[in-house]
Amino acid sequence: MARQNEDGTWEVQGRRLGFPVRIGEASAACATYLVRAGGVRALLTGTGLEPVSVAGRTPLFLVLVDYRVNDLGDYDEAGVAFLARHRGRTGPYIHQLPVTQSFTMEAGRALWGLPKWLARAELVIDGADASCRLADEQGRHVLTTALHAGLRLPFPLPGTVTALAPHDGGVFASSVRARVGGVRVGRRASVELGSGHPMADELRALGLPRRPLVTVVADRVSFDMDPAVLVPR
C-alpha cells in the first residue's frame, strides 16, 4: 500500500517517489471527439465538476501513451478524459485510465487520485500512426482504435495543463508541465467498442461520433507532475 512520508515523498511498493515526478521519454496519441454534454454531465454527478460545452457538446479525449523512461516505470496507458471546469480551473477531467503495470496504478491513485486500473494493451505508436487493442485483465475486449495524423508541425508544443480528478471531499488539481515534439495532426481515426465492459458501454452511450474533431500523434513527450492540490467542492 502506498504511504506518504513526513518529508512529502511517497513509498510505493518499496520504492520512494519525490516531486516533481518526471516522465522523461514517451510517445503519445490523442483523438478528440465532441460528445453530448448531457451524458458527460451525468457522469460528473457528485464530483463538483462541470463539463465545458459549446452548443451542447463537450470535448472527449481518447488518449494513448507509451511510457518508456520515467519515475513510474515502463508501461502503456489508454485513457478517456473530458474538458471540465471546477472553481475557476479548466482542464482535462481524467475519467478512465487503464494501465498495464501495477506500480503506476498504485502510485497514480495515491499521489493524484487518478482512476487507474489494470488492463492489457497492444499499443503501437509509430510515426503518423497509432493503434491500440485494449482489454481488461480478464481478457474482455474494451476497444480497438487506430489513429492517423499526417500533417507535421514544424515546432514543439510546450505547455502546462491542470489535470482534475475527484477525491474525497473535493477535487485533486495536479499541474503537469509538458514538452511535446515531433507533433503531427489530422482527422482520421476509427474506434471499435467491445460489448459488456463498463468503459465501452459509457463511450457507446455518449454517442461517440464516427469522425474525430482532430487527431494528434507525438513522437517525443516528456513532462513533470507536481503534487496534487485538494480543492473543496
Disulfide bonds with the S-S distance in Angstrom:
none
